[in-house]
Amino acid sequence: MRHRKAGRKLGRSTGQRRALYRNMITQLFLHGRITTTEAKAKAIRGQAERLITIAKRGNSADEPARRVHARRLAAARLNGSEVVRKLFDEIAPRYEERPGGYTRILKLGRRQGDGARIALIELVEE
């Protein structure tokens, strides 16, 4: 029984699922929006918003050690140092005054081939 089990499995093993989430969140931060299935968009939304919050707190930290720690936390969950740099230098300052809700999911209909529900997940413009 799946009672009180959080998260989506998406028909993948744990390692495959983590790699999928990492790649999708990296692409979301690089491009600002991605088109994917509705289930995948809902699965990565919380993690992407948490990373933005980590970046906001890291930028506003007084101690240099806290800033480095925040960058290392983000780097452990993303692919590539240029994405971490973009997250901390461009994306996080954009949402400094916003208390949350950094992403938006727009439903686009169904995919032609298999009928899967397609959605666009994007970073909200301030």
Summary of the structure (lengths in Angstrom):
residues: 126
radius of gyration: 15.6
end to end distance: 42.1
largest distance: 52.3
contacts: 332
relative contact order: 0.18
helix: 55%
strand: 16%
